[in-house]
């Protein structure tokens, strides 16, 4: 990129705990004043306006993935810099569907869709409903609950564990492993010693476990979604072992963290208007419009290009928690 607004430092609130607690005032300020901003600390462009984000996401010069040649260069750079031990961790992240582009993403998604059918998801409904009912019953006597500790955090651990055939008594360990990899992949605590090393150990432990589990499921399939992924086939194509391992880890990582955030944020979005939850299902507000479970997405430019200064009217509705008071559309 060659033009656009550049500031020596990002707005202080952007990197602070206060930002993550309530990012929407900062988003609003950026959209109004700097919808296209160069962040010197992150060495990235920050796009916050609807028009700018929509244009970027439709631009084929932006990518989430890496070509085989780019991967080889990065792996060689890791080795040259004395970080060759991190190669398995990088390769794991690159094989995840989340970090791929068409046609690789199209292929992975087609195979995953063979396992994640509407019927398979619907079969999980009674189990999930029973887990929620049990969690709510457990706090009835107290007359109050900590939604995160009592429901949002433990619920997805159990559900994802069922999906991946994880032993119940070891699921907290699997969560710790996935948290280590998330911290590395999201560059959380990048300046803290031990983040990469913990993520690397967890990568080895998780992939060793899933490698053995996948082998077992090939011999003895069950009704779990991981077993369906193992046997999924599309026009004679199947997931490789490397792809299975990476996307099993992805399910463990994103399936837990995202759902926890979504449950908590949904209640925050509905809090100003408690009556909204009693509306018929089609008329209820969609909480993710107001509080997203993810606050950023990173893309990379494949080619040098110009960040235009044109400002289109921002006609998109920018939700906040307060907006849940408005009628749902």
C-alpha positions in Angstrom: 0.0 0.0 0.0 1.3 3.4 -0.8 -1.2 6.0 0.4 -3.6 6.4 3.3 -3.4 7.9 6.7 -0.3 7.1 8.8 0.0 7.9 12.4 3.2 7.3 14.4 1.3 5.2 17.0 -2.1 3.6 17.0 -4.7 5.1 19.4 -3.7 4.0 22.9 -7.1 2.5 23.6 -6.7 0.2 20.6 -4.2 -2.0 22.4 -5.4 -1.7 26.0 -7.6 -4.0 28.1 -10.2 -1.2 28.1 -10.5 -1.6 24.3 -11.2 -5.3 24.5 -13.8 -4.8 27.2 -15.7 -2.3 25.1 -14.2 -1.7 21.6 -17.2 0.0 20.0 -16.4 3.6 20.9 -12.9 3.1 19.4 -14.4 1.5 16.3 -16.8 4.5 16.0 -14.0 7.0 16.3 -11.9 5.2 13.7 -14.8 4.9 11.2 -15.6 8.6 11.6 -12.0 9.9 11.4 -9.6 7.2 10.1 -11.4 4.3 8.4 -8.1 3.5 6.7 -5.2 3.7 9.2 -1.6 2.5 9.2 -0.7 1.0 12.5 3.1 1.3 13.0 3.1 -1.1 16.0 1.3 -3.9 14.2 2.9 -3.0 10.8 -0.6 -3.3 9.3 -3.4 -1.3 7.8 -6.5 -1.1 10.0 -9.8 -1.0 8.0 -12.8 -0.1 10.1 -15.3 1.5 7.6 -17.9 -0.7 6.0 -17.0 0.4 2.5 -13.3 -0.1 3.1 -13.7 -3.6 4.6 -16.2 -4.7 1.9 -13.8 -3.5 -0.9 -10.8 -5.3 0.8 -12.7 -8.6 1.3 -13.8 -8.7 -2.4 -10.2 -8.0 -3.6 -8.5 -11.1 -4.7 -5.1 -9.6 -4.0 -5.8 -10.2 -0.3 -5.2 -13.6 1.2 -5.5 -15.6 4.4 -3.3 -18.4 3.1 0.2 -19.0 1.7 1.4 -20.5 -1.5 3.7 -23.5 -1.2 6.6 -21.3 -2.3 5.8 -18.7 0.3 5.6 -21.4 3.0 9.0 -22.7 2.0 10.5 -19.2 2.2 9.1 -18.6 5.7 10.2 -22.0 6.9 13.7 -21.3 5.6 13.7 -17.9 7.4 12.7 -19.6 10.7 15.6 -22.0 10.3 18.0 -19.2 9.4 17.0 -17.2 12.4 17.4 -20.0 14.9 13.7 -20.7 15.2 13.5 -23.9 13.1 11.9 -25.7 16.0 8.7 -23.6 15.3 8.3 -25.1 11.9 5.7 -27.7 13.0 3.6 -25.0 14.7 3.6 -22.8 11.6 2.7 -25.7 9.3 -0.2 -26.7 11.6 -1.7 -23.2 11.4 -1.3 -23.1 7.6 -3.3 -26.3 7.1 -6.3 -25.0 9.0 -9.3 -24.1 6.9 -9.3 -20.7 8.6 -6.0 -19.8 7.0 -6.6 -21.0 3.4 -8.0 -19.4 0.2 -9.7 -20.9 -2.8 -9.2 -23.4 -4.3 -7.7 -25.1 -1.2 -10.4 -23.6 1.0 -13.2 -24.6 -1.4 -11.9 -28.2 -1.3 -11.5 -28.3 2.5 -15.0 -26.8 3.0 -16.6 -29.3 0.6 -15.1 -32.2 2.5 -16.0 -30.7 5.9 -19.6 -30.1 4.7 -19.9 -33.9 4.2 -19.5 -34.3 7.9 -21.2 -31.1 9.2 -24.6 -31.9 7.7 -27.8 -30.3 9.0 -28.9 -33.8 10.2 -25.7 -34.4 12.1 -26.0 -31.0 13.8 -29.6 -31.6 14.6 -28.8 -34.9 16.3 -26.7 -32.9 18.8 -29.6 -30.7 19.9 -31.0 -33.0 22.7 -27.5 -33.4 24.2 -26.8 -29.7 24.2 -30.3 -28.9 25.5 -29.7 -31.3 28.4 -26.4 -29.8 29.2 -27.9 -26.3 29.3 -30.8 -27.5 31.5 -28.4 -29.1 33.9 -26.3 -26.0 34.2 -29.4 -23.8 34.8 -30.8 -26.3 37.3 -27.6 -26.3 39.3 -27.9 -22.6 40.1 -31.6 -22.4 40.8 -31.2 -22.7 44.6 -28.6 -19.8 44.6 -30.9 -17.6 42.6 -28.0 -16.3 40.6 -25.2 -17.5 38.3 -21.9 -16.5 36.8 -22.8 -17.0 33.1 -19.3 -17.5 32.0 -18.1 -19.8 34.8 -21.3 -21.7 35.1 -22.4 -22.0 31.5 -20.5 -20.3 28.7 -17.1 -21.8 29.6 -17.9 -25.4 30.4 -20.7 -26.0 27.8 -18.6 -25.8 24.7 -15.8 -27.8 26.3 -18.3 -30.7 26.7 -19.9 -30.3 23.2 -16.6 -30.0 21.4 -15.3 -33.0 23.4 -18.3 -35.0 22.2 -17.7 -33.9 18.6 -14.0 -34.9 18.7 -14.4 -38.1 20.8 -12.3 -36.6 23.6 -12.3 -38.4 27.0 -14.3 -36.4 29.5 -11.7 -36.5 32.2 -9.0 -35.0 30.0 -11.0 -32.2 28.3 -9.6 -29.4 30.5 -6.1 -30.4 29.4 -7.2 -30.2 25.8 -8.5 -26.7 26.4 -5.2 -25.6 27.9 -3.4 -27.0 24.9 -5.7 -25.2 22.5 -5.3 -21.9 24.5 -1.5 -22.1 24.1 -1.8 -22.4 20.3 -4.4 -19.6 20.1 -2.1 -17.3 22.1 0.7 -17.9 19.6 -1.5 -17.7 16.5 -3.2 -14.5 17.6 0.1 -13.0 18.7 -1.2 -12.6 22.2 1.6 -12.1 24.7 4.1 -12.1 21.8 6.5 -10.1 23.9 6.3 -12.6 26.8 8.8 -15.4 27.2 7.6 -18.9 26.8 4.5 -18.3 24.5 6.0 -19.9 21.4 7.5 -22.8 23.5 4.2 -23.6 25.2 2.4 -23.5 21.9 5.0 -25.8 20.4 4.7 -28.3 23.2 0.9 -28.2 23.0 1.1 -28.7 19.2 3.2 -31.8 19.6 0.9 -33.1 22.4 -2.4 -32.4 20.5 -1.2 -33.7 17.1 0.2 -36.9 18.7 -3.2 -37.5 20.4 -5.3 -36.7 17.3 -3.0 -38.8 15.1 -3.6 -41.9 17.3 -7.3 -41.0 17.5 -7.7 -40.7 13.7 -6.0 -44.0 13.2 -8.4 -45.6 15.7 -11.4 -44.0 14.0 -10.3 -45.3 10.6 -10.4 -48.8 12.1 -13.5 -48.3 14.2 -15.7 -45.4 13.1 -18.3 -44.0 15.6 -21.0 -41.4 15.4 -18.8 -38.4 16.3 -18.2 -35.5 13.9 -14.5 -36.2 13.9 -15.2 -39.8 12.7 -17.4 -38.3 9.9 -14.5 -36.0 8.9 -12.2 -39.0 8.8 -14.5 -40.9 6.4 -15.7 -37.8 4.5 -15.3 -38.1 0.7 -16.0 -35.7 -2.1 -15.6 -36.9 -5.7 -13.0 -39.5 -4.6 -11.1 -36.9 -2.5 -10.4 -37.2 1.2 -8.7 -35.1 3.8 -5.0 -35.9 4.3 -3.8 -36.8 7.8 -2.1 -33.4 8.0 -5.4 -31.7 7.1 -7.3 -33.8 9.6 -5.0 -33.0 12.4 -4.9 -29.3 11.7 -8.7 -28.9 11.4 -9.4 -31.1 14.5 -7.2 -28.7 16.4 -9.0 -25.8 14.7 -12.4 -27.2 15.9 -11.1 -27.6 19.4 -9.7 -24.0 19.4 -12.5 -22.1 17.7 -15.4 -24.2 18.8 -14.7 -23.5 22.5 -13.5 -19.9 22.6 -15.9 -18.5 20.0 -19.0 -20.0 21.7 -17.9 -18.9 25.1 -17.6 -15.3 23.8 -20.8 -15.5 21.9 -22.9 -16.6 24.9 -21.5 -13.9 27.1 -21.8 -11.2 24.5 -25.3 -12.2 23.6 -26.4 -11.5 27.1 -24.6 -8.2 27.1 -26.4 -7.3 23.9 -29.8 -8.2 25.3 -29.3 -6.7 28.7 -30.6 -3.2 27.8 -33.8 -4.8 26.5 -34.6 -8.0 28.4 -38.0 -8.4 26.8 -36.3 -9.1 23.5 -35.6 -12.6 24.5 -39.3 -13.4 24.8 -40.1 -12.4 21.2 -40.9 -15.2 18.7 -37.6 -16.6 17.3 -37.7 -14.8 13.9 -38.2 -11.4 15.6 -35.4 -11.7 18.2 -32.3 -9.5 17.7 -29.3 -11.3 16.4 -26.7 -10.6 19.1 -23.7 -11.2 16.9 -24.7 -8.0 15.0 -24.0 -6.0 18.1 -21.2 -7.9 19.8 -19.1 -10.1 17.6 -17.2 -13.0 19.2 -14.1 -12.0 17.2 -12.8 -8.4 17.1 -10.4 -8.6 14.2 -9.4 -10.5 11.1 -6.0 -10.4 9.4 -5.4 -10.6 5.7 -2.2 -10.2 3.6 -1.7 -8.4 0.3 -0.2 -10.6 -2.4 0.8 -7.6 -4.5 1.8 -4.0 -3.8 -1.3 -1.8 -4.3 -2.7 1.6 -3.5 -4.8 2.4 -0.5 -7.2 4.9 -2.1 -8.4 8.0 -0.3 -11.9 7.9 -1.7 -14.5 7.9 1.1 -17.8 6.3 0.2 -20.8 7.0 2.4 -20.9 4.4 5.2 -24.5 3.1 4.9 -23.9 0.0 6.9 -25.5 -0.2 10.4 -22.8 -0.3 13.0 -24.2 -2.1 16.0 -23.4 -1.7 19.6 -24.8 -3.1 22.7 -27.1 -0.1 23.1 -28.5 -0.8 19.6 -30.2 -3.9 20.9 -32.9 -1.5 22.2 -34.0 -0.9 18.6 -36.6 -3.2 16.9 -34.9 -6.2 15.3 -35.1 -6.3 11.5 
